[in-house]
Amino acid sequence: MSNRRNRRVAAIGVIAAAAVAITTVGQTATAAQGGKDATQKGSPFAGDPSGQLPDIDNRPAAASPSSTQRTAASKAANARASGGEVTWNRFGSVESISASGTTPLATGLAKDPERAARDFITGRAAMFGLTAADVDAMELVTTNKIGKADVVMLRQTFGGVPAGIDGLVVVAVENGAARYVNSTLAPTGGASSKRLAAPALTAEQALQKAASNVGAKATEVKRKGESNRSRSGTSWTRLTAKGLTGEQYAAQVAIPVPGQAPRPAYQVVTQEGDDSGYSVYVDARSGEVIARESLVDFDSDNPRWKVFTGTPATDGSSADTRVEWCWTAAAGCAETMQSPASPKAWDIDPALDVSTLTTSGNNAYSGELWRGFGTPVPATPKSDRNYTYPWTNQWFEQKCNPSVYNSPERNDIDAATANLFGMHNRMHDWSYRLGFTETAWNFQKDNYGKGGLGNDAVLGYAQSGAQSGSRDNANFGTRADGIPGYSNMYLWQPIAGSFYAPCVDGDYDMSVIGHEYGHGISNRMAGGPNNNLSGLQAGAMGESWSDLMANEYLQEWGYEPAGRSNIPMGAYVTGNPQRGIRNYNASNSPLNYSNVGYDLTGPQVHADGEIWTATQTDVRAAFMNRYGAGDAATQRSCAEGKTAATACPGNRRWMQLVFDAWLLMPSGSVSMLDARNAMLAADLLRFGGANQDIMWNAFADRGMGRNASSTSANDDNPVPNFESAYQGNSTLRFTPVDEDGRVIPGAKLYVGEYVARSTAIADTDPASATGDRFVVSAGEKTYTATAPGYAQTRITFSGNAGQTRDMPVKMVTNLASSQAGGTVTGAGTDVPDLIDGDEGTTTSTVAQPTAEQKKFTIDLAGGRQVVRKVQVSGLPEPGVNRFQNIRQFRISTCDAKGRVLCNQDADFRVAFTSAPDAFPGAAPRPVAPELKMRTFEIPQTAATHVRFEIVTNQCQGGPAFAGEQDDDPGNATDCATAYSGANTVAVSEVQVMRR
């Protein structure tokens, strides 16, 4: 058993980052774990390392298109034959051809969608670096509908072997016209027919290489047969091995390589434990690992299921508020589930066409996995098919006491399993109506001949790892089409210095379950059937899309009020009804594209996903402003697929475009700007471009305007832009001035409330290419300015459409600043960072500081001053535990004159003591909005020296983190005594001002 399963060491005990995060496919990790290049798994949606190894790609970074290709593109553009602007991908082939407005890219193509797509590419083969034979050799992957358009996906083959990573193209066609193109094709110049070198490795050997790469050891490898044969003649080889969990899979593929010939390889889908999974691409000749992707980002004829439609009561009671869902109408049933999305009842085995009598069917298999490994055990069989198991809320009532597993109620495991089974089926049916069908690679055991590969019903693990200590988590492993995805739901419990959750079961929180299933949807639909979302921005959007889908599902069905506001994610499992697991409730977020990397842990998918969520919440609201919210009956009719998207309220139209856009992404390695473009293209296809204006305006307001740029899906420093092509913009000149009205050199201006790790939109540094002028969409925005030697300043400013004007920002001297001449003394780590003017650096005390070692003395710049204000930040730099950061502080002053040298404690007098919750960290853990820079007025005081004293950190002073909060004898929860780092205290910035 890996140490990942020990709760105090792993799942929710990541001391360095001390938070949680819904984990999923394609997430990166940075520290070492038991010999692996990854951290221990954090908790679900909170924002710390996931425990999965980072994605790797050992291929060359990029190749350029040939002069022949560029000439062909130029000639096509001059002849208006291309129909739009061409961009190039990493292989030196065409990445996209973007339409101008609503004009098609080409007309006069064949009526058959596949033929039209092939003809379009063939006609521009020189641009792509292909020949007509190369295009003919491509295999059809799928065709999906978006409105009246058909989205055709083709995949390159090399010597008859299909491409593994990349090598895909999507072409949207409608009545003989091409509307959109995006590709990860590699130029081959006719070489696609050349035979690849024969593999030197067997599939068994490839599995051993892949296992070694992910830190496992595969022995006694056995072949179980072939399954899911593809159009190109290859197939998945099913394998088992000692040291790995369940079945493993391998398939021969060809890997396109920038600037080189494709490499013969195996795509190995391997699973080490219940909450891990990878696609590892192994060179079939040398055994070298070419690339790796993480897969985890997390009546007898009328069956009934008793479920919580949203969550149990959150008022501290154990009222059983479950309702009964039936397949068809019957007395006592709140809702009926029968629909075309599931041709047979959820509990039917499609192979035998009879009921399984338990939590197993065509769409899902759910079972108890208390040990965290082995075969999940489904709910107790019910011969009457009434899956209405008792529920006592035992985990909550017994306050996390592990004795519940051996009680007659068995921690309500049957009720939990049935609830998870019902929710997985419901997400299947809801998403099916939005386009997550067989041809879009959904999760089903039997696809009923409708396309795609079957044999991949979702595996749902209820109370996963309960007896081995896994807590405060949820995840989803998305594997290639034809291989089951799997989702772990965990118990929640307070853990000292890490996460303070109530004693509840995640199997009952539909926002968590819906979020996790959403990972399966986005990872399957974006990038084709075998690859997942990968890279920082793509992973961040994956987290966001999952939040957005869970919210939309709950609102469309009426389980939460339908409106422009979002529900907090995980409010039940975290006990926080305002923001749930996130830093912000998406309905009230200040984040924008310049803030990538803003969070306590630096760039990472959970917090940065909130940027995309805030943006999409604005887009959704704009759709609802235009098309209304509808009434409950209309919302439900749309959710049931009975009303077309073109007649639905704004939120459903928006959600439809989210699904449509994934089908326009032939790669899962996408930036937020790539996803923006796909969504705009989806609107052209679905609604004829009727919503380009409101979408562009919303994107621009969040920094994803027309001139924003990003180098890749992994870019953690994208260039924001706030210009819209559809509304008036304002040109502003950043003019920072000091107390005497002089312009301050070297100042920086940020849009929003965050500075640390954010990207400035303007500056007054003559050597900078950014400059002091910038363009933003009209209206009021919040800005933050910084300058060496000056206090951080936040303002709001409005610009009118078409207006060009100065934007004056009055800044005051930071008397504590080292750039202004201040100095600081004290014991600890990185003490000078306390006054360096950078909120992104942190000063920490020694591990067991005395009272004196928690004090830092600042010799103010300019001698004697009259001090009236201080600014303090507890926003930690990555690697500093959030529970160690400041909660309460004290300011003392000294005026050096005569014999008073301000070098003795007796020389100082207390001038100000902050409130105990000056930095109000709340359960389940302190977050960035509670720790970033705050301003405090203090009594007017004459001083030459200011002593800053940390009274308490979050761990010591937070009432939500104090005391024993459960009845688990093996789990001490009091942060001040049970967390080993409780006595270390940290602060990031102290600024002192005259006014």
N, C-alpha and C positions, 0 to 999 in steps of 0.2 A: 504494500500500500504506500503510495507516495505521500510525502509530508504535506502536499497540497491539501490533504484532507483534514489536517489538524487545525482546528479553528483558531487556536492562539498563535499558530505559526503562519497560517496561510490565509484561508479564504477571506477572513475579515480582520486579519492581524497584520497587515502590511504596515509596519511601524513607520517606515520612511515616508509613506504617502498618506497612510491612515485615512482612507476614505473608501468609497465603493463605486461600482460602475457596472451597468448592465453589459455583460461581455458577449461578444459575437464574432462573426467571421472577420478576418482581415485586420484584427487589431494588433498594434505593435506593443512591445514591452522592451524594457531597457536594462534592467538589472539582472544579476545572475541568480539562478534558482537551481540549487542542487546540481551544479555542473552544466546547466542549460543557460542559454543567453536570454533569459526572461525572468520577470519577477513572479512572485506568487500571485495566485489569482485573487483579485479584489472582489468586492461585493458588487451587486448588479449595477444598477444605473448610477453609480456615484462618481466616478471620475478618477479612479486610480488604476494602476496597471492590471491587465486582465489575467496575467499568468500564461497566456498563449505566447509562443515564440513569435518574434517579429517576422513579417513578410520579408522575403529576400528575393532578389532578382540579379543573378550574376552575369546576365548578358550585357554587352556594351550599351552605354546609355542611349546613343542616338546615331542615326546615319542621315545624311542629307539626300534630297532628291537629286537625280542626275540632271545635267543640263538639258538633256532630251526631254525629260519630264517637265522641267520648268518652261521650256520653249513651247511644249504642247499645251501647258496651262495658259501661257500668255496668249498663244494663238486662239485658244478656245474663248478666252475672255474677250479678246479683240473682235472675234467673230460673233460674240454673244452666244456661243455654242454651249458654254458651261452653265449659263444661267445663274451664276453666283460667284461668290468669293471662295477661293481655294485655300485651305490650310493643310499643313503637312504633319504626318505622324512620326513617331520615333524611328520607324523603319525606312523613312524616306519615300513613303507612298502618300496618297491622298488621305488626310484625316477627315476632312469635311468639305462639302460644297454647300454653302449657305445661300439660300434664296434672298433676293432683294424684295422685301415686302411680301406680297401674296403671289408674285409671279412664279410659275413653275420653273424648275431647273431645265426641263426638257419636255417636249410634247411629241405626239406622233408615235409613241412606243406601242408595243403589243398590248392587247387587252388582258392577256394572261399575266398576272402579277409577277410570277417567277421569270417568265420570258422577258417582260419589260425590264425587270431589274438587271438581268444578264445583258440585255441589249444596251442598256444605259452604260454599264461599266465597259462593255466591249467597245462601244463608241468612243470611250475616253481611256482606252487601255494604255495608251502611251503616257498619259498623265499619271496613271497608277503604277507604271513600270511593269505592266503585264502584257500578255499577248491574248488573242482570242482563245487560244487553246488553254491558257491558264484559267480564263473565266469559265470555259466549258468544264474544266476539271473540278471546279468548286462544287461542294455538295450543298443541297438545300437543307438548312437547319430547321427553319419554321417559317410560317406566314401567319401574322396576326392582324386583326382589324383594329384600326383607330378611326372611328367615324366611318366615312365612305372609303377611306384609304386602306391599302394593304401594306403592311410592313414586312418586307421580305428579308430574312437573314440568310446569308450564304457564308460558307466556311471554306477556306483554302485547303486543298489536299496536295501532298507532295509525294509523288510515286504511289498514289493511292492511299496514303496514310493521312488522316485528318490532322489539322493543326491542333496543338494543345492550347497553350496560352496564345491569345491574339489570333490573327489570321481571319478575323470576322469582318463582315460588312453588312450594314442594314441600308436598304433602299426603300423609301416610302413612295408608293406609286398609287395613282388614282386615275382610272379611265384613260390609261395610256400616257399619263403625265407623271414625271418624276418630281417629287416635292421636297425630299430631304435625303441626304447621304451622309453616313458617318462610318469610318472604317479603322480597323487595326491591321489592314492587309500589309503584306510585305511584297516589295517588287521582286519578281522572279524572272521576267524577260523570257518566258517560255520554258523555264527549267522545272516547272511543276510536274512534268511527266517523267523526269529523271528518277530512277529508282534510288531510294535511300539505302545507305549501308545497312546490312543485316545486323540485328542486335547481337551483341556479344554476351549480354546478360539475359538471364531468364526473368520472368515475372517474379519468381520467388527471390532471386538475388536482388532485384530492384527493390522489393519490399524491405529486405534487410538493410539496404543502403538508406532508404527513406527513414526507417525506424531509428537507425543510428543518428541520422541528422536531427531528429526531434528528441534525442536523449533517451531513446528506448533501445531495448535489445530484443530482436525477433529471432527465436529459435524454433526448431521443429516446424518449419513452414510447410504447410500442406495446401495443395490446390483442390478446390471444391467444385470447380467446373467453370463454364462460361455462361454469361447472361447478358441480356440487353444488347443484342447485336445492332450496330449502327449501320447507316446507309453506306458508309465507306468500306464496310467489310471487317472492321475491327470490332472488338468486344471487350467488355470488362471481364477480367479474370478474377474469380472469387477465391480468396485465400484465407487461411487462418494461421496463427502463429502464437506460440507461447510467449508471453510478455506483452501481448497486445489484447485489446478488448474486442470481442465479436469478430465479424467478418471484415476483411480488408479487401481492397479492390485495386486492380492494376489494368491499364490499357496502353497499348502502343500508340504513340502520337508523334507528331513532328513539331519541333519548336522553332518558330521563326526567330532569327537572330539579326539585329541591325547590322548591315554591311557584310553579312556572311551568309553562307548557305544554311538552310534549316538543319537542325540536329535531330537524329532519331532518338527517341526518348520513351520513357514510361511515365504516365501520370499515375502516381500511387496515392490512393486515398486511404489514409491510415488513422487509426484511433487508438490512443494509448490508455485513456480512461474515459469515464462517462462524460466528463466535461472538457475533453480535448479533441482535436481533430485537425488534420492538415491534408492539403494536396501538395505532394512533393514531386517535382519533375526531375527524374533521374536520367542522365545521359545513358542511352542503351548500349553505348560502346565503352565508355570510360568509367561509368559508375558515378561520375561527378554530379552533384546536385546543381541543376541549372537554376531552379527557382523553387520557392515554397510559399504557399498561401495558408494562413490560418483559416479554419472553417468554423470556428466557434466565436464572434463579436458578441448571460444570459437565460293494459290488456294484452294478451300474449302476442297479438298481431299489431300492437300499437305501443312500442316501447316508450318509457318515460324516464326522464332524468331530472333529479332534483338538484338545483344549482343556485348559486348567487349570481344574479345578472351583472352586478358590478363588484361589490365587496360585501362582507358582513357589516354589521353596524359598527360605527366608529365612536360610539358614545361610551365605551367601556362596558357595555352589556354583552351578553351572549344570546341575544334574541335570534332565533332561527328565522331569518327573513328570506329563506330560499323559496323559489317558485318551481313549479313543475313544467317542464317542456315535454310535449308529446309529439310523436311523428305526425299523427293526424288528430283532428279535433276530438276531444273527449271531455267528460265532466271533470272538473278540477284542474284542467290544464290552463296555464296562463298564456302559452303560445304554442303554435304548431311549427314544426321544423321542416316538413316535407317541401322540397323545392327541386327544380331541374338541376341545381348545382350538385346535388347528391341523388342519383337515380334510385338508390335503395336506402333503406333506413341505416342510420349511422352504425348500428351494431351487426350489420349483415356481413358475413364473409363472402366476398364476391366469387370466390372459386367454388364454393359449395352452395351458395345462394340460400344459406340458412343463418340464423342468428348465432353469434358466438356466446350469447348469454352473459356477456361481460363487457369490459371497456376496450373492445377491439372491433375494428371494422375497416372499411375501405379507405377512410381518410386518416385515421389515427389509431394508435395503440398506446394506451396509458397504463402505467403500473407503478407500484411501490418499489423504490430503490434505496432503502434505508442504509444499506452498506456502501452505496456509492459505486458498486460494480456488480457484475453478474446479470442475470436475466430479470428484468422487472416483472413483478407479480401483479397481474390485473386485479381489479376489484372482485370481491366475492361473487361468484356466479349467481344469477337470479333467473330461475326457470320461467318466471312470469314476465321477464324483461322489464320489470319496474325497478330501475336503478335509483331507488329513493332511500339511501342509506342514512342511518341516524347520524346526527351531528351534535356534539356536546361542547365544542370550542375548547377541547381539553388542553391544548398547548397553551392557550391564553389563560384559562382558569387555573392551571397548575403552574403557571409562571415559569415555563421552560424546564420543568423538572423532567429529567430523562427517564424517570420511572414510568412515564406514560406509555412507552413502547411495550411494556409487559402487562399493561392493564387490560381489562376486558374491552375497553373502547379502542385500544390500539392507536391512540392519538388520532382518532377519526380518519384513519387512512383510506377506508373505502369511500367516505364522503369526499375526501380530497381528490382521490383518483377519478371519481365520477365527475367532479366539477371540472377538473383539468381536461378530461375527455370531451365533455360538452363544449368547453370554450375552444378547444382546438378544432372541433368540427364546425363550430359557428364561424370561426375565422376563415376556415376553408370555404364555406358557402358564401360568406360576405365578399371575400376577395375574388371568388370565382366570377361573380357578377360584374366585377370591375376589370376583368381581363386576366386574372391569374388562373388560367385554364390549362388543359392538357398540353396545348401547343405552346404555352408559355411556361411549361415545366413545373406544374404544381405538384403537390404531394398526394399521391393516390396509389393504392395497391394495384388496382385495375383501372386502366384509362379507357376501357370500353371501346377501343378502336378509334379514339378521337385524336390520336397523335401523341407525341412525346413518349417517354418511357415510364412504365409503371413500376411496381414493386418498391415504392418509396413512401408509404404512409408515414406520417410523423410519429416518432417515438416520444412519448411524454413520460418523464420520470418524476413521479410525485414524491415529495419529501426526500429529495435526492440527498444522499450522504448524511441522513439525519443521525444515524448511530456512529458515524465516523467523524462528526464534528463540523460538517459543512453548514455554513450559516450565511444569512444576509446576501443572498446571491440569486441570480437567474441567468440563464444563457441559452443560446440556440446554436447548434452546429448544422450548417447548411452544406450538404455534400452534393455532388453532381447529380443531375437528373438520372433517375433510376437507382439511386442509393438513398436510403431513408435519412431524412433530417432528424435531429433529436433535440429535445428541449428539457432542461433541468429546472425544476422548481424546488426551492429550498425553504427550510424553516428560518424564521427571523428571531433575533435575540440580541440584547445589548452586549457589546464587547468593549472592554476597557481600552480607552485611548484609540479607538478605531471607528466604532459605529454604534449608535444607541437606538436600536430598533425595539419596538414592543415585541412581546412573545406572540407572534402571529404566524400563520402559514401562507406562503406565497401562492399556494394552489388556489386561493380564494380571491386573489386580487386580479381582476380582469385587465387593469391597465398594465400590469406586469406581464400577464400571459399574452395579451394582445401585442405588447411591445416585442416580446420574444418571437412570436409567430411572424411578426412583421419583418424580422431579420430574414426569415426564410423566404418571404415574398420578394423583398428587394434584392437579395443575393441571387435568387433564381432568375428573376426577370431582367436584371441589368447585367449585361456582359455575356449573355448566352448561357447554355445549360450546364456548363462544366466549370465555370469560374465565378468567383465571388467579388464583391466590392473590396478594393484594396487601396491602401494609401491613407494618409491622415484625413484629407478632406472627404474622400469617399467613405471612409469609416465613420467620420463625423456625421455625414448625411445619412448613413445607415442607422445610426442611433436616433437621429432626428425623425427620419421617415417612420421608424417604429413608434416613436412617441405620437406622431401625427396620426398614424393609422389607428392606434389604440383609442385616441381621443375621438376620432371620426366615427369609429364603430360604435362607441358608447353613446355618442350624441345622435347618430342617425337612427338607432333603434330606440331612442327615448329613455335609455338607462341613465343618462345625464342630460341636463337641459341643453337643447340645441341653441347655439349662439356663436357670437364672434370670439368669445373667451374660450381658452383651453382649460381642461381639468388638470390639476397637478398630477404628475406621473408618480405612482407608488405611494399615494397619500396613506393608504391603509397599512402597507408594510413598514413604512417609515414613521408613522405617527405624526407626520407634518402635513396638515390640511392646506397650507398655503402654497408651498413650493414642492412638496413631496421629496423626491430624490435629487432634484435639480438645484442649480444655483438660483434660478429664476422661474417663476410661473411665466410661461411663454407669452401670456397676455399682457405682461408688464415687464418687458425686457429692454434694456438699453443697448444690447449688443449689436455689433455690425461687423462687416467683413474685415475691417482693420484690426479687430480684436482677436484674430486667430492666435492661440497660445496664451490668452489672458489669465487662465486659471492658476490656482495654487500649484498644480503639478506641471505647468507649462503646456506645450501643445499636446493635446490628447483628445480622443474622439468624443468623449461624453460631454465635456464642457464646450468644446468647439462645435459640437452638434447643436448646441443651443443657439448658435448664430444662425444656422439654417432654419431651425424651428421658429425663431423670431421672424425671420424673413417670410417663411411660408405662412405663418399666422397672419402677417400683413396681407399677403396675396389672397389668402382665404377670406379675410374680412372684406377685401375689395370686391371679391366675387359676390359675397353676400350683400354688400351695399348695392351692387348692380342688379342682382337677380333675386334678392330677398332670402329669407330664412325658411319660408314655408311653414306650414303647421305640422303637427305631429304625424298626421295621416300621410301627408305628402312626403315627409322625410322617410317614413317607413316604406312607403311605396317605392321610393327610389332605392332604398337599401335592399329591398326584395327584388330589384331589377324589373319591376313592373312598369316603371316610368323611365323613358329614355333620358339620358344625361342632358340632352338639349332642352328638356322640359322640366328639369329638376332645379331646386334651390341652388344658390351659389356655392355652398360648401360641397355639394355632391359633384357639381361641374368641376370644381377645383380638384377634388379627390380623383376624379376620372383622369384628369390631365397628369397627376402624379404617376398613376399606373401607366398611362400611355407613354410617358416620357421614358420610362425604363426600357421599353421595347425599342427605343431609338438610340440606345447606348450599346454599341457592340463591344465595349470594354467596361469592366467594373472599376478600372483605374481612372476615375473621373474627378475633376475639380468641381467646386460649387458653380463655377462659371460654365463648365461643360453641361452640368445638370440644368442650369438656367436655360441654356440654348436649346436643350432637348425639350424642356417644358414649353418654351415659346413655339418650337416646331410642332409640338403636340397640339397646341391651340390652333395652329394653321390647319392641321389635318382634321381635328375634331370639330372645331367651331368656325373654320374659315378665317381665323385670325381676328375674330371679333374682340378679343380681350388682350391684344398686344399692349394697348395703352396702360391698362391698370396693372398688368404684370410688370412692364418695364418701370413704371413709377414706383411700385413696391420694391422691386429689386434695387433701383437706384437709391431709394431712401435708406437701404441697409448696406450701401457701399458696393453693390454689385452692378453699378451702372455701366453704360456702354463702353467706357474706356478702362474698366477694371481689367487686371491681368493676373495670371497665375502661371507659374512654370510647369506645374505638374500636380497630380493628386496628392503628392507629399509636400507641397509647398507650404511651409509654416510662416511665410512672410509675404503673402500676396499683396499686390498693389490695389488698394481700394479706389473706387471712383463713385461719386454720388450724382452723376449727371444722368438725366433721363431724356430720351428722344421724344417723349410724348407730353412733357409738361415744361413750363418755363424754368430756367435755371438762373442762378445768380453767381456772378464772378466776384470773389472776395479777395482782398489782400490782407493777409495776416500782418498786423502791426502791433507787436508787443512793446509797451513803453514802461519805463520805470517811474518812480515817484516824481521825477523832474521832467517827465514827458519825453525823454530820449528813447529812441528805438533800441531795443535790446538785441545784440547779435547772438547767434547760436541758440535761439529759442525754437521750440518745436510745438506744433499744434496737432492735437488728436481729436477726431470726432468721437464723442461719447465720453464715458466716465473712466476708462482704463488707459493707463500709460505703460505699465510694465508689460513687455513682450508684445506691445501693439505697434502698429505702423502709423507714423505721422503722415498727415495729409499736406502739411506745409511747414516750412522752417525759414529762419533768417540766417542760415549759415551760407556764406558766399561760395563755399566749396561744394555745397550740396547740389545735386541735380533736381531736387524736389522743388525748391523755390518757395516764394512767399505767396504766390497767387494760386487759387484753386477754384473749381467750379462745383457747385452743389445744387441740388434741386431746391426750388423755392420753399420757404417756410422756416419755422423755428427748429433749431437743433442745439444740442448740448455739446460743448467743446471743453477740452482740458489743455492747458498750456503749461509747459515747463521751460526753464532756462537755467543755466549754471549760475548759482548764487541767488536764485529767486525762489519764492515759495510756489508750489504747484497751485494753479489757479483754474477754477471751473467757472464757465459762464454759459449763458444761453444767448443765442444771437439769431436774428431773422434776416433772411435775404429775400428780396422781392424778385419776381420773374423779370428777366431781362436787365436786371440792375447790376452795375459794376460799382463797387464801393470798398472803402477801407473797413477792416474789422479790427478796431482798436481793442487791445486787451491790457488793462492796467495790472502790472505785476509789482509785488512788494518784495523787498530784500528779505531773504531767509538768513537771519542773523546766526543761525547755527551752521550754515553751509560751509563745508570745507573749501568750496570754490570762492566763497566770499571772505575767507580768512578764519573761519571757526575751527576749533580743534576739539577732540573728544578723548577722554581717558576712561578706562574701565576694564574689567576682567571678562574675557569671553572670546568668542570666535568672530572674526571679521568685524571688530569693533568700529573701524573707520566707516564701514558701510552705513552706520546709523545716521551719518550726516552727509552722505555723498550725493544727495539730491535725487537718488534713483530708488523708486518704490519697488523695483524688482530685485533688490539685494537685501539680505537679512543679517542682522546681528543676533547672535545667541549667547547666552551665559554659559558658564561651565556646567557640567552635568549635575552637580549637587551644590548649587550656589549658596553662599551665606547671604545674609541680608545685605551686607556691603557689596557683594558681587553682583547684586541685581540693580546696582546704581551706576549710572554713566554721567560723568560730569562734562558739560560742554562749555568751553571758554568762547564766549560770543565774539563774533567779528566786530571790530570797530570800538572795542572798549565798552564803557558804561552805556546801557540802553534802557529805554522804558518799554517793557514787554507787556503786551496785551493779549496775545493769541498764540496758540500752538497748533500745529497739525501733526497727526500721528498716523502711521500706517502699520497694520499688523498683517498685511498681505504677504505671505511667505514666498520665498523663492522655491523652485522645485527642489525636493529633497528634504525640506523642513516639515515636520509633522504639524498639521494644522492645530492640533490640541495643545501644542507648545507655544502658540502665538498669544500675544497680549490680550488680556481682557480688561484689567484695571491698572491704572498707573497713577503716579504722584509727581508733581512738579515742585521742586524746592529751588530757592534762588539765593544768591550771595552777591553783595556789592563790595568788590575789593577796594579797600582804601585804608590808609594808615597801616595798622598791624594786622588787619584782616586780609589774608592772602587767598581765602577760599580754597584752602587745602585741608581743612579739618571739618568733620561733621558738624561741629558746633557753630561753624560759620554760616550754615545754611538754615533757612526758615521755610517751612512749608507754605507755598503760595496757592496750591490747587491740588485737590484730590478728585479724580474723576469718579463718576458713578460706577458701581460695581460691574455694570454691564455696558461700559463705554464701547466695547466691541462685543455685541450681543450674540455670541454663538448660540444657536439653538439646536435641539435634536433634529435629525439624527447625528449631525456633525457640523462644525462651523464651516461656512462657505465664503467664497470671495466677496460677495456683496456686504457681508458682515465684518470683513477684516480690512477692506481697502481704506484709503486715506480719509480721515475725518478731521473736522475742525472744532477746536474747543476755545471758547473765550475764558480768559483767566483774569483775576483782579490785576489792575494796573500795578506793575512792580518794576522798580529800578534795579538793574542787575548787571553785573559783568559776567556772571556764571549762572548757568541753569543746570540743575541736577535732575536727570530723568530717572525715575525709579519704577520698575515693574512690580506691581503689587501682587497680581495673580495672572496666570495664563489661563487659557480656556479650560484646561484640565482641572486646575485647582479651583477656579472661581465659578465654573458653570454649573448651576443647580441641576441642569438636565443630565449632567455627566457624573453626579455625585451619588454615593450610597449604593447599597445592594439592591438591584432592580429585578432580580429573578430568584428562583428557588433551585437553581442548578448548583449543586454542591461543588462542582468542579470548575465553576466560572465566576470569579470575583469581578464585579463590574465597577466598583468605585474607582474613578479615574485617578484620583490623587494618590491612592495606595496600591492599586493593582496594575497601573501602567508604568513600565520601567523608566519611561522618559518624562514622567510627570513633573519633575523638579527643574528640568531645563526650560528656560523661558526665552522667548524670542520677540524681536520687534524689527520692523523693516526700515522705518524712516521717522525721524523727528525733525520738525521744522519750527522755528521760533520767529515771530514777527512783532513789529511795533504795532501794527493794526491789521 
